[in-house]
């Protein structure tokens, strides 16, 4: 019997990004739920959320800077 393969960091990253956009194949979703660990997905999700919020804030600050000048 073969040992179940855990998802790599790249697999987790692509799954979280796909979830943020709401597109994920059934095969990939089943792989994530059967072999993944929630903690790994939660940590990557939180990091990506913070990066996303920081990027939006930076774009808004940049637009405001050029709008005033």
Helices and strands as residue ranges (DSSP letters): H 9-21, H 26-35, H 38-68
